[in-house]
C-alpha cells in the first residue's frame, strides 16, 4: 500500500501537521483537496490524461484518507481544475473544459442558471452563498445551486473564452479572456461597471484573499485589486521575491 504525505496548515496555532493518506497501488496523484469537514478529494493522472472513450472522468473521495470511493463526473473527457467548498463540505468543481459541477448526495451534477442556454462559466462561494456568471448574467444561489436569483445582466459587451468571478459585499469582479487577451471588470450590485482594465501579461494563477483582494500572477508580473477600495497595484514579483518563477506556489493566509 502506497501512501502520500499531505501537508496541512493549522492557521489558528501556526503549526504544521502531517497526515499520512493511503492511496491505491500504482495510483499517481494529480491534485489533492480537503474540505472543511475533513473529507479528502483526489484526482489521478489516469483520470486526467488517459480518459477512456467509454468512461467519464472521476474524482476519488475519502472521509479519512483510508477508504476511497470514485464517482464519475457528468462530463466525458474532462478533469478537475479547482474545487471550492461550502461550510458543510459540499464541493463545487470547475473542470478543464470550464464546466461547473456540484456533488449532491453521491452524484455530481452540472450547475445551470435557469433560462440560460449556455452553462455556468464561473462560480465563487462567499459566506455559503454561491455566485455564478454565464453569458453576461450574474446570479446567486442560497440553496447550493438548486435555484438561482439573477442579480443583473451586464449591459456592456463581454466575450469570454475563460472566466473567473469573485464577490465582495459591494462588488462583483469578473476576469474574462478573449484569445490571449485578459480583462478584469468590476460591477457594483446594480450592474454598473465601475472598474475595467486589460491585463497585459499571461496569467498563470488567480488568488482571492479573505481581505477581498484579487491577485493575478504571471511569469514575473502581478496585478492585484482590492474589492473594498477598488485600489489596484501591479509590478514585478522579482522585486518582492527575487527567487520567484511562475511555478512557485502562491497562497493567501489571513488576508
Secondary structure, 3 states (H helix, E strand, C coil): CEEEEEEEEECCCCEEEEEEEEECCCCCEEEEEECCCCCEEEEEHHHHHCCCCCCCCEEEEECCCCCCEEEECCCCCCCEEEEEECCCCCEEEEECCCCEEEEECCEEEECCCCCCCCCCCEEEEECCEEEEEECCEEEEECCCCCCCEEEEECCCCCCCCEEEEEECCCEEEEEEEECCEEEEEEEECCCCEEEEEEECCCCCEEEEECCCEEEEECCCEEEEEECCCCCEEEEEHHHCCCCCCCCCCCCCCCC
